[in-house]
Amino acid sequence: MTSSSPPTGDISVPITRVVLVAATAALGGFLFGFDTAVINGAVSAIGEQFSTGPLLLGFSVASALIGCAIGAWFAGRIADRFGRIRVMLLAAALFVLSSLGCGLAFGIWDLSFWRVIGGLGVGAASVIAPAYIAEVSPPPYRGRLGSLQQMAIVTGIFVALLTDAAIVAAAGSSTEPWLFGLEAWRWMFLSELVPAVIYGLLALTIPESPRYLIARGELVKAKSVLSRYVGGDVEKTTTDILQTVKGASDRPRFSILRGKAFGLLPIVWVGIGLSVLQQFTGINVIFYYSTTLWQAVGFTEQDSLTITVITSVTNIVTTIVAILLIDRIGRKPLLLVGAIGQFACLAVLAVMFATAPIVDGEPVLDGAAGPIALIAANLYVVFFGASWGPVVWVLLGEMFSNRIRAVALSVAAAAQWAANFVISTTFPALAAVGLGLAYGIYTFFAFAAIFFVIRFVRETKGRTLESMDDGDRPIPTVGSGA
């Protein structure tokens, strides 16, 4: 990143300095991914340890998503009232508590409670990282730096899977006692203490958001941060920010999002739409259920686990592609290509599963059908990882005006977690009816995403955050300006 010239405009600060600050904020994304994935290796052991049935066990896994939605909903208001850094510190503390609570849980109910606590941290991190990164980044690099959030998420997922595997390898199985007599599955949760503490300590070393400082009247500090990290004409930027935060309340309320479009500002509905469509194309079915899915259609358990790891690595590689492209070709083109690609891949999967012969109640992909489905599923991850995965987070961090950014991002992120919960909990029921039906529904939403991007998404490439509009006006149509 440091060797290439800026895609648009000029900056007057060392980009390495900005990268380090953005990467620190993105550690919240790493914990976001780690926390949501680390339970994968512990599920069977938890069920055995606490003699838990599938329904209650499933709830304990999904309970974190409830906390995620709640944490996201309130994080924006807390950030506007007390600052972005304090939200990071709060999220780090919640991750620490969850790690300890889950690792030392006495039963399934208190484990579920600590999973909700961890979810609160994930929800808060999912809001504050993109908002903070957007607010301290020079416009020419804002897309790349914002994409670090998604890179951190997918890396966190990958590291969690590797950590689970390493602990099981060392202990012999997830149920066996390991260090200090604690079962291996408990150490999977306790391992999160390390990145959580690092996140909290590093958050103390980075500056507060200049937009927050200006909103609080701390102009001298804000100008110092702008000069060191954002660059450009600091006096003009300060004046522009002052204009955009006028009318912002000292006690942030959701009422500032009210508009004529079904009760909300149109731009808020666009954020909600992006968040929901990101989830409703079924990406988390691939990550949460992939091993079970591939076993169901004929692959061995070992092959299914290998495919899952390959898929995780694929997601990381394609996120790097997005980082390289997002500030060059823009957000909207990436979303459009991604939506078209996801639609095509999901349509292939829907057809493959709908036409597969049923043996013992499960579809069997005979002959070329298995490899075709495998290629389609991984190509789907390629299109998602290079577009909707990182780009949605970038847009949510920069598409809202200074006045409403944190609160609007909270609403959009909460909608995203709610959509995640819906998809994750309905997939088993849909799969019981038929995988063709499940993937047919995800195909429909990918098709809808194409037209949503064309009609409603505004390009934000190269624009300053102060030029973002939250006015209650119609969304531009195709071909209109940014």
SVG drawing of the C-alpha trace seen along z (x, -y; Angstrom):
<svg xmlns="http://www.w3.org/2000/svg" viewBox="-44 -27 51 71">
<polyline fill="none" stroke="black" stroke-width="0.4" points="0.0,0.0 2.8,-2.4 4.5,-2.0 1.6,-2.9 0.5,-6.4 -2.8,-7.6 -5.7,-6.8 -7.1,-10.3 -6.0,-13.5 -2.9,-14.1 -2.2,-13.6 0.4,-15.3 0.9,-12.6 2.9,-9.4 0.5,-6.6 2.2,-4.1 1.2,-6.2 -2.5,-6.0 -2.3,-2.3 -1.1,-1.6 -3.9,-3.5 -6.5,-1.9 -5.1,1.5 -5.4,1.0 -9.1,0.1 -9.5,3.1 -8.4,5.4 -12.0,5.1 -12.8,6.9 -10.3,9.6 -12.0,10.2 -15.3,10.0 -14.3,12.9 -12.4,14.8 -15.3,14.7 -17.9,15.8 -15.8,18.7 -14.0,20.0 -17.1,22.0 -17.0,24.2 -14.4,26.5 -16.1,26.6 -19.8,27.3 -19.7,31.1 -17.7,31.0 -20.1,28.5 -23.0,30.7 -21.3,33.7 -20.0,31.9 -23.4,30.4 -25.6,33.2 -27.4,30.7 -29.9,31.4 -29.6,30.0 -32.1,27.2 -30.5,25.8 -27.0,26.3 -28.1,24.4 -29.4,21.6 -26.1,21.3 -24.3,21.0 -26.8,18.4 -27.1,16.5 -24.0,14.5 -25.9,13.0 -28.5,11.6 -25.8,9.8 -24.3,8.6 -27.5,6.9 -27.9,5.3 -24.3,4.2 -24.5,2.7 -27.7,0.9 -26.3,-1.0 -22.7,-1.4 -23.3,-4.5 -25.0,-6.4 -22.3,-5.6 -19.6,-6.6 -21.3,-9.9 -21.6,-10.6 -18.3,-9.3 -16.0,-8.9 -14.9,-6.2 -11.9,-5.1 -14.0,-4.5 -16.3,-2.2 -13.2,-0.2 -12.1,0.1 -15.6,1.2 -15.6,3.8 -12.2,5.1 -13.5,5.5 -16.6,7.4 -14.4,9.7 -12.2,10.4 -15.3,11.1 -16.8,13.4 -13.6,15.3 -13.2,15.9 -17.0,16.6 -17.2,19.1 -13.9,20.8 -15.0,21.3 -18.7,21.9 -20.6,24.2 -23.5,25.1 -25.1,24.3 -27.2,21.4 -24.3,19.4 -22.3,20.3 -25.1,18.8 -25.1,15.7 -21.3,15.1 -21.8,15.7 -24.3,12.8 -21.7,10.7 -19.2,11.5 -21.8,10.7 -22.2,7.2 -18.5,6.7 -18.7,8.0 -21.7,5.7 -19.9,2.7 -16.7,3.5 -18.7,4.0 -19.9,0.4 -16.9,-1.5 -14.2,-0.1 -15.6,-1.2 -16.7,-4.6 -13.4,-5.3 -11.3,-4.2 -13.4,-6.4 -13.0,-9.4 -9.2,-9.2 -8.4,-8.2 -7.3,-10.4 -10.0,-10.2 -7.7,-8.7 -7.0,-5.7 -10.2,-5.5 -11.5,-2.5 -8.4,-0.4 -8.1,-1.3 -11.8,-0.6 -11.3,2.8 -8.9,3.7 -12.1,4.3 -13.1,7.2 -9.6,8.5 -9.4,8.5 -12.7,10.4 -11.8,13.2 -8.3,13.4 -9.9,13.7 -12.1,16.5 -9.1,18.3 -6.9,17.9 -9.8,19.2 -10.1,22.3 -6.3,22.9 -6.3,22.3 -9.1,24.8 -7.2,27.3 -3.9,26.7 -5.5,27.1 -7.3,30.3 -4.0,31.7 -2.2,30.9 -4.9,32.3 -5.9,35.3 -9.6,34.2 -11.8,31.3 -13.1,33.1 -9.8,34.1 -8.2,32.2 -5.3,30.1 -3.4,27.3 -4.2,26.9 -6.7,29.7 -9.2,27.7 -10.8,29.4 -9.4,28.4 -12.7,26.8 -12.4,24.3 -9.0,23.2 -10.5,22.5 -12.5,19.7 -9.7,18.7 -7.4,18.2 -9.4,15.1 -7.9,13.3 -4.7,12.6 -6.1,10.6 -8.7,9.0 -6.1,7.6 -3.9,6.5 -6.8,4.7 -7.6,2.8 -4.0,1.8 -3.4,0.6 -6.7,-1.3 -5.1,-3.5 -2.3,-4.5 -4.4,-5.9 -6.0,-9.3 -9.7,-10.1 -11.7,-10.7 -11.3,-14.3 -15.0,-14.4 -15.9,-13.5 -13.5,-16.0 -14.9,-18.9 -18.4,-17.9 -17.3,-18.3 -15.7,-21.6 -12.1,-20.4 -10.8,-22.1 -7.1,-22.2 -6.9,-18.4 -9.0,-17.8 -6.7,-19.9 -3.7,-18.1 -5.3,-14.7 -6.3,-16.0 -2.8,-17.3 -1.1,-14.0 -3.5,-11.5 -5.9,-13.0 -3.8,-15.7 -5.0,-18.3 -6.3,-21.7 -6.8,-21.3 -8.5,-24.6 -11.0,-24.0 -11.7,-20.5 -12.3,-21.7 -14.7,-24.4 -16.5,-21.8 -16.9,-19.4 -18.2,-22.2 -20.9,-22.8 -21.9,-19.2 -22.1,-18.6 -24.3,-21.6 -27.5,-20.6 -26.0,-17.4 -27.2,-16.8 -25.0,-16.3 -27.3,-13.3 -27.5,-11.5 -30.9,-10.1 -32.3,-7.9 -34.7,-10.7 -32.0,-12.3 -32.6,-9.5 -36.2,-10.3 -37.3,-11.1 -40.3,-10.9 -39.3,-7.5 -41.2,-5.1 -40.0,-7.0 -36.3,-7.1 -33.9,-9.1 -33.5,-7.5 -29.7,-7.0 -30.4,-5.1 -32.7,-2.7 -29.8,-2.2 -27.5,-1.2 -30.1,1.2 -30.6,2.6 -26.9,3.2 -26.6,4.9 -29.5,7.2 -28.7,8.2 -25.1,8.9 -26.5,11.6 -29.6,12.7 -27.4,14.1 -26.5,16.8 -22.8,16.2 -22.9,17.5 -24.5,20.7 -21.2,21.4 -19.2,20.6 -21.4,22.0 -22.7,25.1 -20.2,25.9 -18.7,29.0 -22.1,30.5 -23.3,29.5 -20.5,31.2 -20.8,34.3 -24.5,34.4 -23.8,34.5 -21.2,37.2 -17.8,35.8 -16.0,37.5 -15.6,35.7 -11.9,35.1 -12.6,33.8 -15.3,31.5 -13.0,30.0 -10.4,29.5 -12.9,27.7 -13.9,25.5 -10.3,24.4 -9.8,23.8 -12.9,21.7 -11.6,19.6 -8.3,19.0 -10.1,18.1 -12.0,15.5 -8.8,13.9 -7.2,13.8 -10.2,12.2 -10.4,9.6 -6.8,8.6 -8.1,8.2 -10.8,5.9 -8.2,3.8 -6.2,3.4 -9.2,2.4 -11.7,0.5 -10.0,-2.9 -9.2,-2.5 -12.5,-1.3 -14.9,-2.4 -17.4,-0.9 -20.5,-0.7 -18.8,1.3 -17.4,3.8 -20.8,4.3 -22.5,4.7 -20.0,7.2 -20.1,9.1 -23.9,9.3 -24.0,10.6 -21.3,13.2 -23.0,14.3 -26.3,14.6 -24.8,16.9 -23.0,19.1 -26.0,19.4 -28.2,20.2 -25.9,23.1 -26.0,24.4 -29.8,24.2 -30.1,26.2 -27.5,28.8 -29.2,29.4 -32.8,29.2 -32.0,31.9 -29.8,34.2 -31.2,37.6 -32.3,38.2 -30.8,41.1 -31.7,41.8 -33.3,38.4 -30.2,36.5 -29.3,35.2 -26.4,37.0 -24.3,35.1 -23.3,37.8 -20.6,37.6 -19.7,34.0 -22.4,32.5 -20.2,32.7 -17.2,30.8 -19.5,28.3 -21.2,27.5 -17.8,27.3 -16.5,24.8 -19.7,22.8 -19.6,22.5 -16.0,21.4 -16.5,19.0 -19.4,17.5 -17.0,16.9 -14.6,15.3 -17.3,12.8 -18.4,12.1 -14.9,11.7 -13.9,9.3 -17.0,7.2 -19.9,7.4 -17.8,8.6 -15.4,5.6 -17.3,3.0 -20.4,2.9 -18.3,2.2 -16.5,-0.5 -19.7,-2.1 -21.3,-2.0 -18.3,-3.8 -18.3,-6.6 -21.8,-7.0 -23.5,-8.8 -22.9,-12.4 -20.9,-13.4 -24.1,-14.3 -25.7,-10.9 -22.7,-8.5 -22.4,-6.6 -26.1,-6.3 -27.0,-5.4 -24.2,-2.8 -25.6,-1.3 -29.0,-0.8 -27.5,0.7 -25.2,3.0 -28.0,4.1 -30.0,5.0 -27.1,6.9 -26.8,9.0 -30.6,9.6 -30.4,10.8 -27.5,13.0 -29.6,14.5 -32.5,15.1 -30.4,16.8 -28.4,18.9 -31.4,20.2 -33.7,20.8 -31.2,22.8 -31.6,26.1 -35.4,25.9 -35.0,24.9 -32.4,27.6 -34.8,30.2 -37.3,29.3 -34.6,29.2 -31.2,27.6 -32.5,26.5 -35.2,24.4 -32.6,22.8 -30.2,21.9 -33.1,20.8 -34.1,18.2 -30.5,16.9 -30.4,16.7 -33.5,14.5 -31.8,12.1 -28.6,12.0 -30.8,11.1 -32.5,8.3 -29.1,7.0 -28.1,6.3 -31.0,3.9 -30.6,2.5 -27.0,1.4 -28.0,-0.1 -30.9,-2.1 -29.9,-3.1 -26.2,-3.0 -24.2,-6.2 -20.5,-6.1 -18.3,-7.5 -14.9,-7.0 -12.7,-10.1 -15.3,-12.1 -14.7,-13.8 -16.8,-12.7 -18.1,-16.3 -19.6,-16.0 -21.9,-13.1 -25.5,-14.1 -28.1,-12.9 -30.9,-15.1 -34.4,-13.7 -34.2,-13.7 -34.7,-11.0 -31.9,-8.6 -30.2,-9.4 -31.2,-7.3 -28.8,-5.4 -26.3,-7.8 -26.7,-10.6 -23.8,-12.1 -22.3,-11.1"/>
</svg>
